Amino acid sequence: QVQLVESGGGLVQAGGSLRLACAASGRTFSRCAMGWFRQAPGKEREFVAAISRVGRSTLYEDSVQGRFTISRDSAKNTVYLLLNNLKPGDTAVYYCAAKTVYNDDYVTRSGYDYWGQGTQVTVSS
């Protein structure tokens, strides 16, 4: 079992930056690939970024490639999402997710087992 708690959301102007953090409890964090998703009002939840359990492999949704960076700190059981050059279209609730995997370099857009409660990101124009 993995519990996930997101933080770092807020209100920012277009072009600004935020860093989201997701703190994981439990000893299985090192066995998990991690992902970030987002859900805007009236829309389905969508994949944003993922990172392998040892951090060597990453995957991004096309619209955030080059603007967002996912990373993890195993010593702190935390995964981060740095959001740069934010746009109003990035406004959403951002969720952290974890998936138990058996390959160090495996990353995926789907099939996550554990989810956090989300943190709101609002980008004003």
Backbone as CSV, one residue per row, in Angstrom:
resi,resn,N_x,N_y,N_z,CA_x,CA_y,CA_z,C_x,C_y,C_z
1,GLN,0.842,-1.191,0.000,0.000,0.000,0.000,0.877,1.240,0.000
2,VAL,0.495,2.220,-0.798,1.221,3.484,-0.883,0.224,4.621,-0.704
3,GLN,0.516,5.520,0.201,-0.288,6.731,0.348,0.464,7.895,-0.276
4,LEU,-0.264,8.716,-1.005,0.345,9.821,-1.744,-0.312,11.137,-1.338
5,VAL,0.515,12.157,-1.085,0.008,13.472,-0.717,0.700,14.525,-1.575
6,GLU,-0.099,15.225,-2.365,0.444,16.258,-3.244,0.471,17.613,-2.525
7,SER,1.380,18.473,-2.966,1.455,19.843,-2.473,2.083,20.710,-3.550
8,GLY,2.008,22.032,-3.347,2.701,22.952,-4.238,1.824,23.659,-5.255
9,GLY,0.549,23.312,-5.304,-0.335,23.995,-6.245,-0.590,25.429,-5.823
10,GLY,-1.243,26.179,-6.710,-1.553,27.560,-6.385,-1.993,28.340,-7.602
11,LEU,-2.060,29.654,-7.434,-2.448,30.571,-8.503,-1.193,31.252,-9.030
12,VAL,-1.028,31.235,-10.348,0.161,31.828,-10.961,-0.244,32.484,-12.278
13,GLN,0.462,33.508,-12.668,0.200,34.165,-13.948,0.790,33.354,-15.094
14,ALA,0.224,33.528,-16.251,0.752,32.873,-17.442,2.237,33.215,-17.605
15,GLY,3.014,32.197,-17.957,4.451,32.365,-18.072,5.211,32.058,-16.791
16,GLY,4.488,31.908,-15.701,5.122,31.625,-14.420,5.430,30.157,-14.230
17,SER,5.901,29.828,-13.023,6.340,28.469,-12.713,5.797,28.022,-11.357
18,LEU,5.658,26.730,-11.209,5.320,26.096,-9.945,6.079,24.784,-9.861
19,ARG,6.320,24.326,-8.629,6.854,22.986,-8.433,5.915,22.209,-7.540
20,LEU,5.375,21.147,-8.100,4.504,20.267,-7.339,5.343,19.160,-6.703
21,ALA,4.929,18.737,-5.543,5.589,17.634,-4.853,4.558,16.588,-4.474
22,CYS,4.984,15.351,-4.467,4.129,14.244,-4.060,4.925,13.380,-3.092
23,ALA,4.526,13.413,-1.837,5.190,12.627,-0.808,4.508,11.280,-0.671
24,ALA,5.307,10.226,-0.718,4.776,8.866,-0.639,5.148,8.228,0.691
25,SER,4.197,7.574,1.292,4.475,6.824,2.513,4.538,5.343,2.179
26,GLY,5.175,4.582,3.032,5.297,3.156,2.778,6.655,2.813,2.197
27,ARG,7.055,1.559,2.368,8.388,1.162,1.948,8.452,0.709,0.504
28,THR,7.327,0.797,-0.215,7.316,0.298,-1.584,7.566,1.379,-2.623
29,PHE,7.863,2.615,-2.167,8.069,3.706,-3.127,9.133,3.345,-4.139
30,SER,10.191,2.700,-3.694,11.299,2.377,-4.596,10.903,1.349,-5.646
31,ARG,9.786,0.663,-5.451,9.323,-0.329,-6.423,8.322,0.253,-7.409
32,CYS,8.047,1.532,-7.259,6.963,2.136,-8.050,7.455,3.077,-9.140
33,ALA,6.885,2.923,-10.321,6.934,3.991,-11.305,5.910,5.031,-10.860
34,MET,6.187,6.282,-11.131,5.332,7.366,-10.659,4.824,8.192,-11.840
35,GLY,3.640,8.732,-11.679,3.066,9.543,-12.740,2.333,10.749,-12.200
36,TRP,2.188,11.729,-13.055,1.345,12.898,-12.776,0.246,12.954,-13.834
37,PHE,-0.942,13.257,-13.359,-2.113,13.411,-14.222,-2.780,14.729,-13.869
38,ARG,-3.692,15.181,-14.721,-4.448,16.390,-14.401,-5.865,16.276,-14.934
39,GLN,-6.762,17.005,-14.280,-8.150,17.021,-14.705,-8.675,18.442,-14.633
40,ALA,-9.026,18.978,-15.794,-9.596,20.311,-15.885,-11.127,20.220,-15.729
41,PRO,-11.783,21.299,-15.334,-13.243,21.284,-15.178,-13.942,20.824,-16.445
42,GLY,-14.836,19.854,-16.313,-15.604,19.377,-17.449,-14.854,18.458,-18.392
43,LYS,-13.628,18.101,-18.028,-12.831,17.231,-18.899,-12.417,15.971,-18.161
44,GLU,-12.006,14.966,-18.920,-11.521,13.735,-18.323,-10.091,13.933,-17.809
45,ARG,-9.732,13.101,-16.854,-8.363,13.137,-16.354,-7.413,12.691,-17.459
46,GLU,-6.277,13.391,-17.579,-5.323,13.074,-18.644,-3.917,12.903,-18.087
47,PHE,-3.150,12.108,-18.773,-1.755,11.864,-18.422,-0.923,13.118,-18.665
48,VAL,0.031,13.372,-17.774,0.944,14.505,-17.931,2.387,14.027,-18.068
49,ALA,2.863,13.235,-17.115,4.260,12.817,-17.130,4.417,11.582,-16.256
50,ALA,5.483,10.819,-16.521,5.792,9.639,-15.725,7.293,9.462,-15.631
51,ILE,7.708,8.740,-14.584,9.121,8.489,-14.368,9.284,7.068,-13.859
52,SER,10.349,6.409,-14.288,10.601,5.031,-13.883,11.029,4.971,-12.422
53,ARG,11.080,3.766,-11.886,11.324,3.658,-10.460,12.730,4.056,-10.044
54,VAL,13.694,4.016,-10.964,15.039,4.491,-10.631,15.325,5.858,-11.258
55,GLY,14.350,6.415,-11.954,14.467,7.765,-12.472,15.204,7.918,-13.784
56,ARG,15.565,6.810,-14.421,16.329,6.911,-15.670,15.461,7.209,-16.875
57,SER,14.195,6.815,-16.806,13.309,6.987,-17.962,12.145,7.892,-17.594
58,THR,11.795,8.766,-18.537,10.658,9.663,-18.341,9.786,9.667,-19.594
59,LEU,8.563,10.115,-19.416,7.591,10.160,-20.502,6.714,11.376,-20.273
60,TYR,6.402,12.125,-21.344,5.608,13.336,-21.215,4.488,13.360,-22.254
61,GLU,3.403,13.989,-21.863,2.348,14.307,-22.810,2.872,15.401,-23.736
62,ASP,2.471,15.368,-24.998,3.069,16.258,-26.000,2.961,17.740,-25.633
63,SER,1.834,18.145,-25.069,1.627,19.580,-24.843,2.481,20.138,-23.704
64,VAL,3.081,19.262,-22.887,3.912,19.748,-21.780,5.388,19.471,-22.013
65,GLN,5.694,18.691,-23.045,7.092,18.371,-23.366,7.891,19.674,-23.514
66,GLY,9.005,19.762,-22.812,9.844,20.952,-22.879,9.471,22.035,-21.884
67,ARG,8.302,21.931,-21.269,7.892,22.918,-20.261,7.841,22.309,-18.854
68,PHE,7.472,21.054,-18.753,7.367,20.379,-17.458,8.511,19.379,-17.312
69,THR,8.955,19.181,-16.072,10.015,18.217,-15.793,9.624,17.390,-14.577
70,ILE,9.634,16.073,-14.743,9.349,15.176,-13.629,10.667,14.653,-13.074
71,SER,10.740,14.513,-11.755,11.935,13.980,-11.111,11.522,13.288,-9.818
72,ARG,12.457,12.531,-9.235,12.149,11.854,-7.980,13.367,11.856,-7.081
73,ASP,13.105,11.856,-5.786,14.147,11.801,-4.775,13.820,10.610,-3.889
74,SER,14.535,9.520,-4.096,14.221,8.299,-3.367,14.509,8.428,-1.876
75,ALA,15.489,9.239,-1.528,15.815,9.427,-0.110,14.658,10.098,0.630
76,LYS,13.886,10.913,-0.085,12.769,11.624,0.521,11.426,11.002,0.170
77,ASN,11.430,9.913,-0.584,10.177,9.278,-1.022,9.247,10.293,-1.680
78,THR,9.819,11.121,-2.531,9.054,12.215,-3.121,9.291,12.293,-4.625
79,VAL,8.226,12.577,-5.343,8.331,12.836,-6.775,7.878,14.272,-7.015
80,TYR,8.533,14.924,-7.962,8.283,16.338,-8.231,7.825,16.536,-9.668
81,LEU,7.096,17.605,-9.881,6.766,18.041,-11.226,7.001,19.541,-11.286
82,LEU,8.025,19.941,-12.042,8.329,21.348,-12.241,7.560,21.827,-13.464
83,LEU,6.750,22.855,-13.250,5.912,23.392,-14.320,6.442,24.776,-14.702
84,ASN,7.001,24.896,-15.880,7.515,26.168,-16.378,6.655,26.688,-17.524
85,ASN,6.750,28.003,-17.750,6.033,28.634,-18.863,4.557,28.210,-18.860
86,LEU,3.924,28.356,-17.732,2.547,27.911,-17.594,1.597,28.707,-18.464
87,LYS,0.559,28.023,-18.927,-0.464,28.607,-19.786,-1.830,28.431,-19.121
88,PRO,-2.788,29.276,-19.469,-4.131,29.099,-18.884,-4.697,27.700,-19.115
89,GLY,-4.338,27.082,-20.228,-4.804,25.725,-20.520,-4.236,24.667,-19.599
90,ASP,-3.241,25.026,-18.786,-2.683,24.088,-17.805,-3.491,24.073,-16.510
91,THR,-4.474,24.943,-16.400,-5.304,24.988,-15.199,-6.044,23.667,-15.007
92,ALA,-5.862,23.072,-13.839,-6.451,21.762,-13.562,-6.108,21.355,-12.135
93,VAL,-6.745,20.286,-11.687,-6.296,19.602,-10.479,-5.254,18.581,-10.922
94,TYR,-4.107,18.622,-10.284,-3.011,17.730,-10.634,-2.926,16.601,-9.602
95,TYR,-2.856,15.375,-10.098,-2.833,14.179,-9.264,-1.523,13.422,-9.447
96,CYS,-1.035,12.900,-8.361,0.114,12.010,-8.353,-0.398,10.566,-8.322
97,ALA,0.329,9.662,-8.977,-0.073,8.262,-8.997,1.149,7.360,-8.937
98,ALA,0.950,6.168,-8.422,2.036,5.197,-8.292,1.605,3.848,-8.846
99,LYS,2.571,3.159,-9.442,2.305,1.836,-9.998,3.456,0.921,-9.646
100,THR,3.156,-0.182,-9.006,4.185,-1.173,-8.697,4.662,-1.825,-9.988
101,VAL,5.978,-1.781,-10.210,6.555,-2.346,-11.431,7.736,-3.234,-11.068
102,TYR,8.187,-4.025,-12.055,9.263,-4.998,-11.811,10.445,-4.778,-12.727
103,ASN,10.444,-3.645,-13.396,11.524,-3.280,-14.304,11.969,-1.867,-13.965
104,ASP,13.277,-1.682,-13.796,13.797,-0.381,-13.368,13.453,0.749,-14.327
105,ASP,13.324,0.463,-15.619,13.170,1.516,-16.615,11.758,1.599,-17.203
106,TYR,10.822,0.894,-16.602,9.459,0.877,-17.136,8.733,2.169,-16.797
107,VAL,8.112,2.795,-17.819,7.249,3.961,-17.616,5.967,3.720,-18.383
108,THR,4.879,4.284,-17.919,3.598,4.029,-18.545,2.651,5.206,-18.360
109,ARG,1.711,5.313,-19.277,0.680,6.351,-19.199,-0.572,5.861,-18.472
110,SER,-0.615,4.597,-18.140,-1.874,4.058,-17.609,-1.608,2.926,-16.615
111,GLY,-2.690,2.449,-15.997,-2.617,1.288,-15.126,-2.078,1.563,-13.736
112,TYR,-2.218,2.799,-13.264,-1.698,3.138,-11.945,-2.583,2.585,-10.837
113,ASP,-1.912,2.182,-9.731,-2.598,1.496,-8.649,-3.039,2.421,-7.524
114,TYR,-2.258,3.466,-7.273,-2.505,4.335,-6.121,-2.557,5.783,-6.585
115,TRP,-3.428,6.546,-5.934,-3.654,7.938,-6.336,-3.689,8.857,-5.120
116,GLY,-3.200,10.087,-5.318,-3.335,11.107,-4.297,-4.652,11.851,-4.447
117,GLN,-4.857,12.843,-3.575,-6.106,13.598,-3.563,-6.091,14.786,-4.512
118,GLY,-4.926,15.172,-4.967,-4.842,16.246,-5.945,-4.485,17.592,-5.357
119,THR,-3.910,18.450,-6.192,-3.594,19.825,-5.817,-3.978,20.724,-6.991
120,GLN,-4.617,21.860,-6.662,-5.149,22.743,-7.697,-4.058,23.654,-8.246
121,VAL,-3.980,23.722,-9.574,-3.114,24.679,-10.262,-4.010,25.575,-11.112
122,THR,-3.915,26.873,-10.886,-4.713,27.831,-11.636,-3.776,28.841,-12.289
123,VAL,-3.892,28.976,-13.605,-3.032,29.885,-14.353,-3.897,31.001,-14.926
124,SER,-3.605,32.232,-14.535,-4.374,33.377,-15.011,-3.712,33.989,-16.242
125,SER,-4.520,34.554,-17.111,-3.975,35.139,-18.344,-3.611,36.597,-18.165
